[in-house]
Amino acid sequence: MYKLTEQELHSLCDTGNMKALDLSMFTLCAGALVTLLITINTVSITDPAMHAAFVAALMVATLGTIFFGVRGIIAWFESKRTLGRIKQTERS
């Protein structure tokens, strides 16, 4: 059993919330990215403005996927570091 301070408990809660938010946004962006890739590669879009809009949305989805993926990985490591720090202070 581990004894936690209020600050440690809030730190665990914050990192857990950030992981959940980043994972959900990553999933949303990745889904949009796949959908846009399939649409651009399979549908003949004759209007140049519409094609440009699809390509712009594809770029935004790609950037969002990368951004939230990296943030999710950082939050995951941060939560592991926080948990390790809590376990380490308990052993001392």
C-alpha positions as CSV (number, residue, x, y, z in Angstrom):
1,M,0.0,0.0,0.0
2,Y,1.3,3.5,-0.9
3,K,0.6,6.7,1.0
4,L,0.0,9.6,-1.3
5,T,0.1,13.3,-0.6
6,E,-2.5,15.6,-2.1
7,Q,0.0,16.9,-4.6
8,E,1.0,13.4,-5.8
9,L,-2.7,12.5,-6.1
10,H,-3.4,15.6,-8.2
11,S,-0.3,14.9,-10.3
12,L,-1.5,11.4,-11.1
13,C,-5.0,12.7,-11.9
14,D,-3.7,15.4,-14.2
15,T,-1.4,13.1,-16.2
16,G,-4.3,10.6,-16.5
17,N,-6.6,13.2,-17.8
18,M,-4.1,14.5,-20.3
19,K,-3.5,10.9,-21.6
20,A,-7.2,10.4,-22.1
21,L,-7.7,13.7,-23.9
22,D,-4.6,13.2,-26.1
23,L,-5.6,9.7,-27.0
24,S,-9.2,10.7,-27.9
25,M,-7.9,13.6,-30.1
26,F,-5.3,11.3,-31.7
27,T,-8.0,8.8,-32.5
28,L,-10.3,11.5,-34.0
29,C,-7.5,12.9,-36.1
30,A,-6.2,9.5,-37.3
31,G,-9.7,8.5,-38.3
32,A,-10.1,11.7,-40.3
33,L,-6.7,11.2,-41.9
34,V,-7.6,7.7,-43.1
35,T,-11.0,8.8,-44.3
36,L,-9.5,11.8,-46.3
37,L,-6.7,9.6,-47.7
38,I,-9.2,7.0,-49.0
39,T,-11.5,9.8,-50.4
40,I,-8.7,11.6,-52.2
41,N,-7.3,8.3,-53.7
42,T,-10.6,6.8,-54.7
43,V,-13.0,9.6,-55.7
44,S,-12.5,11.7,-58.8
45,I,-12.8,15.3,-57.5
46,T,-13.0,17.5,-60.6
47,D,-13.4,20.9,-58.9
48,P,-10.0,22.3,-58.1
49,A,-11.3,24.3,-55.1
50,M,-12.9,21.2,-53.6
51,H,-9.7,19.1,-54.2
52,A,-7.6,21.9,-52.5
53,A,-10.1,21.8,-49.6
54,F,-9.6,18.0,-49.2
55,V,-5.8,18.4,-49.4
56,A,-5.9,21.1,-46.8
57,A,-8.1,19.0,-44.5
58,L,-5.7,16.1,-45.1
59,M,-2.7,18.3,-44.0
60,V,-4.6,19.4,-40.8
61,A,-5.5,15.9,-40.0
62,T,-1.9,14.8,-40.5
63,L,-0.6,17.5,-38.2
64,G,-3.2,16.8,-35.6
65,T,-2.4,13.1,-35.6
66,I,1.3,13.8,-35.2
67,F,0.8,16.5,-32.6
68,F,-1.6,14.5,-30.4
69,G,0.3,11.3,-30.9
70,V,3.5,12.9,-29.6
71,R,1.6,14.6,-26.7
72,G,0.0,11.2,-25.8
73,I,3.4,9.5,-25.7
74,I,4.8,12.4,-23.5
75,A,1.9,12.1,-21.1
76,W,2.3,8.4,-20.9
77,F,6.0,8.7,-20.0
78,E,5.1,11.5,-17.5
79,S,2.6,9.3,-15.8
80,K,5.1,6.5,-15.6
81,R,7.7,8.9,-14.2
82,T,5.2,10.2,-11.6
83,L,4.3,6.7,-10.5
84,G,7.9,5.7,-10.3
85,R,8.7,8.7,-8.2
86,I,5.8,7.9,-5.8
87,K,7.0,4.3,-5.5
88,Q,10.5,5.4,-5.0
89,T,9.6,7.7,-2.1
90,E,7.6,4.9,-0.5
91,R,10.7,2.6,-0.4
92,S,12.8,5.3,1.2
